[in-house]
């Protein structure tokens, strides 16, 4: 392609009209898909879709944007999983609010980088304002600070990095001797990113200690007492306790006030992973479920879960902003130390990332157009729907349902009767796979006490109780067909 033609694809003063026309064409195609999608997914398998994607010759450009959009139908749009569909009930993926999508389009076109003031002046201040807003919602004081991240895993990693550095500073000059003694106490129902973070932080293989949970999958304070005592007896240093405000599987919220009491008494960093439950910060009716979160040292929030934002939009917020210094490195070409002395607000000074998207704009546009109460109402709505789903399952003898969630997940399984009971695990695995293959609905799966269960994760306010009832009937149909096949030989032998 000649240089002049290549330049025509850059977004510049001269190509603004081309950008407008092409973006409108893309929006029209996606809008048409969303408006006419009858199923949350196509049920396509990797062996079918991979050859189509692999057949695209990336070294032979199509040249025509409309041709590329048409090709995109085959390689992506047709088989995408559409979270806006009311029968997508699987993971912590939300339909997105339109103001946030507007923000996404703007930030992608302007392409600000959030590392330094001279790359994103207004963006820097908007992000800082939103961090302050979130800190106030948490209940932190004026010393709080934070930074946007790519997601809950990165937020948890940075929180534990800060906790590690604080713990090492308190143990003396020998980092090498202290590092193997560091321990993290986390709920047995907590997120796997805690284990990944421990590995990335160079901690011992057994550094993460699982703290027992109760029947509602909430951390048991007496179990935390026991693990704190054990660590003291073994000469180990608890660098952090990780409590969860919204476990991925059960939506359970740990008893934050009791955990905070113990962390304060032991002088231990308390991190609250509220990646899922942070939507309660905007709720006008359920905010009390997060009581005690204001006593944490750090909090993870994922706006791209319960604030209905496009991926990615997350943040780490700390009660004492000075502790973010553990993530600071000054590079002469980017953010020399003199800039900090001049109080120039460079966000890279507190981020694990350097180049970083202006993801805060999506939340800013959402709050300025809709407001926090509207977001909270949407989240409250899906929590109400999960409660209704739990009631539906509890009344249906075909299913076994686990603990009632404080948020919007429901864990359950189809439970065969008679001779089919021994096939319960295989039945539920099959039902989920068959349902996904049909494209009629998508549900998740997990394990409870070693047995296979299914899971609804409700984050779409458009999902109705009727949708849920329909999906349950589909699951039961696939399960019953499997049981019939599995028990047919046994029935034939006894005939």
N, C-alpha and C positions, 0 to 999 in steps of 0.2 A: 504494500500500500504506500503510495507516495506520501511524503511528509505533509503536504498540503491537505490531503484527505485525512491523515491521522489527526491533524490539528482540528479538523471539523468535529471531531468527537470529544474534544475537551469542552468542559463547561466554562465558557468565557463570556465577555460582553457580547461578542459577535454570534455566539451560539445559544443565547438565552431562549430565543423562539423555538429552536430545534429541541432544546431540553423540555420546554413546556409541552410541545406536541407529543414527543415520545413518552414522556411521563404520563400524560393523559391516556395514551394508548395502553400503556402497561396497567394503569389503574382500572381502565375499562375492562380489561381481560380478567383481572383478579376479582373485580366487583361482580362480573358476570358469573364467575365460578362460585363465589360465595352465595350469590342470590339463587343459584340453581342447584347447589350441591344437595343431593338427596341422601348421601351416606357420609359418615365421617372419614372413610378411607375406601380405597378400591380393593383392598385385600391382596394387592400385588406382592409377589415374593421376590427375593433378591435374584434368583436365577432367571426370572422373567425380565425384570427391569434392568439389571446390570448390562446385558448385551446391548440394550437400546442406548444406554448412556455411553458405554464403551465404544459404540460405533461412531460416535461423533468425532470428527477429525478436528482437533483444536488448532492445528496448524493451517487449516483452510477456512478462514473466516467467511461468513455468509455475506458480510458487507451491508446487507439490508436489515435495519433494525426490526422491521415487521416480520421478516423471515425468521429472525432469531427468536422473536416472541412466539411465533407459530411453533418453532421447534421446542420452545420451553414447555409448551403444552404436553408434549410427549415425554420429555425427560424429567419434568417436575410437577407442574400444576395438576395434571390429570391424576397422579398417584400421591399427591401430598396428603398428609393427615391434617384434617381441618378441625382445629380446636373449637371453632365457633359452632360446630354442629352439636345439637342438644344431646346426642347419644355418644359423644366422645366423653367417656367417664373414667379414663385411665390414670394419667399421671398429673403432676402439679403443673399443668399447662392451662393457661387461661385464654379465653377470647379477649381481644384487646379493645380498649375504648378508642373511639375515633380521634379525640384530641391528641392522644399519644401517638397515633399513626401520623397525624399532621406534624407533630414534633419530630418524628423519625425522618420524614421526608425532608424537613428543613435542615436537620443536623447533618444528614448525609450529603446534601448539596453544598452546604457551606464548608463542611469537613473540618470543623475546629478540632484541634488537639488540646487536650486538657492538662498537658504537663506544665506549661508556663504561661504567665500573664501575657507575654508578648505574642502568644499564639491564640489566646482565647480570653480576651478581657471580660466582656460581658458574661461569657460562659463560666468563667472562674467565679464570678460573684453570684451567679444564679445557683451554681452547685453548692457554694458555701451557704447560701441562704436556705436551700433545701435541707442541707445537713443540720443547720440550726433548727429548722422547723421540725424535723424528725426527732432531734434531741429533746426538744420541748415536749413533743408528744410522748416520748418515753418517760419524761420526768427528770431528765438530767438538768444540772445547773448551768450557769454561764461559762464554766470552764470546759464544757463538752466540745468535741470536734469530731470530725470523721471525714470519710472520702467515699466516693462512689466506686464500685467494683464491678467485675464481670458477673458475679453471682455469689450464692451462699458459700460455695466451697472456697472461693478466694477470700471472702470476708472472714470465714472461720480460720483459714490459714493465717491471715494477717493478725487476727486477734490472738491466736496462740503464739505467734512470733513475738508480739509485744509482751505477752505473759511470760514467755520463756526468758526474754531479756531482763524483765523485772526480777524474776526468780534468781537468775544467775547473778545479777548485781547484788542480791541480798545474801548470796551464799559465800562470797569471798572472791579472791582474785583468780582461782584456778577453775577456768571453764571446763577444761578437759576432765577434771576429776568430778565436777558437779553434774555435767551433762547426763551421764548414765543413771544418775539418781533421780532425775526429774520424772514426775508422774502427772498424768492428766486423768481426772476422775470424770467419767461421762456416763450418762444413762445407757443402760443396756438396749434401750429403744431409740437411741440417738442416731445421728446421721453418720454415714461411713466416712465423710470427709474429715472427721476428727482423726481417724486412724491414718488416713492419707497425709494429713498435715503433720502428724507426729513423725512419720517417715521422712517427709521433706525437711523437717526441722532437725534431723539427725538424732532423734531420741532413740532410746533403747527399744528393741522389738516388742517388749512387754510394757511399754510406757503408758499405754492407754488401759485404764482399769475400768471394767464395766461395773456400774453400780446397779444393784437390783431394783426392779420396778414392782408395782402392785398390780392388782387385777385390771386396773384401768391404764396400765402401761405408763404410769407416772413414777418418776424417781422416788424411792422411799427414803425419807430423811434418816431413819435409823440405819439403813444400809449405807448411806453416806457417812454417818458417824463411824460405822465399823471400818470402812475403807480408809478414812482419815486416820483412825487409830492405828490400823495396820501399817500404813505408810510411816507413821512416826516410829513405831516399834522397829521397823526395818531400816531406819535411817534414810528413808527416801523423802524427797522434797516434792510436795504437791504444788506444781506450778500453776494449775488452773482446775477449776471445776466447770464443766460444760453442762448447763441446764438447757432444756429444750422447751420452747413455746410453740408447739405444733409439730409433733413427730410425723415423719413422712407417711408411715403406715396407719397410725391410729389417731392422728390429730390431737394427741394428748399434750397437756401443758403441765410441766413439772411444778410442784409446790414452791414457787419462787420465793415467797417470804421466808419459809423455813430453811431453804437452801442458802439464802442470803445471810441469815443469822449465823449459820455454821461457817460460811466462808469468812464473814467478818471476825468471828471469834478465832478462827485459825489463821487469819491474815493471808487468805488465799484469793487469788484473782477469780472472779466470777464472770464467766462469759455466758450470755444467753443467746442461743441460736433460735431466733424468731423469724427465720426465713419464710416460714409458712404462716405463722400466727400473727405476723406484723399487721395484717389487715385489721386486726382488732384495734390498732392505734387510731383508726379512722371511724370505728363503730361508735354510735351514740347509745347503744344498748348493751354491748358486751365488753367494753373497755376494761371493766373490773376483773376480767379473766386474766389480765396481765399484771395484776397487782404484785408488786415486788420487783418488777423489771427495772424500776428506777434505781434499785440498789446494786445493779450490775456494774462491772468495770467496763464491759464492752457488750455490744448487741449487734447481731446480724439481722438485716432486714432485706427481704427480696421483694421489691416493688413489682417485679415481673411474675410474681405468683398472685398475691392477694390484693394488689393494687391495679390489676388488669392492664399492665404495661407490656409492650413488646420486649422480647429478649434482646439485649440484656439491660437490666436496670436493678442494681442492688447497691447496698452501702454497708460499711462498717462504721458504727458510731461508738465513741469512747467517752466515758464520763470525764476523764482528765486528758485534754488534748495534748498536754506535754508528752504523754507517753507515745504519741505518734512519731517522736524523734527516732525511735528504734528502726523506722523504715526510711530514714533520711540519708541521702548521699548527695554530696555537692559535686557536680561536674562543671569544670571551668567553661565549657562551651554552651552550657544549658542553664544551670541554676547555681552559679558560684555563691559562696557563703556570704559575700557582701550584699547579695540581694535580700537574704533573710535579715541582715542587719538593717537594711533600708525598708524593711517590712513590706517587700513586694510579694504579693500572694501567689506563690508558685505551688500548684497542687501536687506536683511531682515530689515535693518535699515530704509528703505523707502517704504516698501511694507505692504499691509494689510494682505498678506498671509505669512505663514512661509515656509513650504515645498512647492516648486513651480517648475513646469516643465521648462526645458530649451527651451521654445518656440521660443526664439530669433534665435536659430540655423536655423530654417526653412527660416526665412527672410535673414539671412546671406548667406546661400547656394544659395538662389534665386538671390541675388545681385551679388554674386561672379560668378555665371554661366550665368545669363541672363542680369543683369544690370537694373538700374532703368528706363532707357528709354524704355526698352522692356515692363516692367510692365505698364508704362504710356501709351504706344501704345495700349496695350490690353484694358485698361480702356477707353481710347478715343474711341476705336472701339465700345464698348457697348453703350457709350453715343451717338455716331452717329446712332447706330441701334435704339435706343429709339426715336430719332428725326424722323427717317423714319417711325417708328410705329405710332407716333403721326400724321404724315401727312396722313398715310393710314386711320387712324380712322377719322380724320377730313373730309376726302373726302367721307366717307361711311355714307349715310343717316340713316342706321340702328343703328348707334352708336352715343353716346354723349361722347365727350372727354373733360377732365378738363385741367387745365393749363399745358403749355409745360414745361417739367422738365429741370433744368440745368444739371441734371445727367441722370440716366438711368431708371427711372420709368415712367409709363404711366397709368393714372387713367381714367377709362372709364366705360360705361355701355351700354348694349343693351336697346334700347328705343322702346317699342312696339308702334304701331299706333292704332288709333281708340279705340275700346272698351278695347283693351288689355293694354292701357296706365296705367290704375289703378293698374295693376298687376306688374308694373316695378320692384319693390323691390323683390317680390317673384320670378319673372322671372330670375333675375340675380343671386340670391342665388341658384336657381335650376340649372341654367346653369353651375355654378362653381362646384357644387356637382356632377352633372352628368358627367362633363368632367373628374373630378378626378376619379370617379368610373370606367370610361372607361379605365383609364391609358394612354390615348392618349396624354394628356398634363396636366400640373398643373399651375393654375394661382391663384393669391391671391385675397382677398376681403377686402374692407374697407368701411367706411361711409364718405360721404361728405355732410355736412349740414343736417345730419340726414337721408339721403337716401343711399341705398345700391349700391355700385359700385364695379367693378372688377379692378384688377391691374396687370399690367406686371411689373416685376422687372427683368431687363435684365443685367445679369452679365456673360453671356457666349458668348465670341466672335464667337463661332461656330453657334450661332443662326442667321439665315438669315431672310431677309424680307419675303421670301417664307414661312418659318416656321411660322412667325407671321401671315401671311395671312391665312395659313391653320388653325391655332388655332382660328382665328376670325370666320372662316366659321363653325368650330365645335361648337363654342359658339352660333352662330346664329342659327344653326340647333337645338340645345337643347332648346334654348329660344323660337323658333317658335313652337316647339312641345308642350311646356308648355302653350304658349298662346292659341294654338288651343284647348287644353283640357280645359283651364280655361274659354274660351269664348263660348265653344260649347253649354252649357245649355242656355245661353243668346240668341244665334242664333236660337236655337230650339224654344224658346218662341216667338220670333218675326217672325218666319216662318209662 
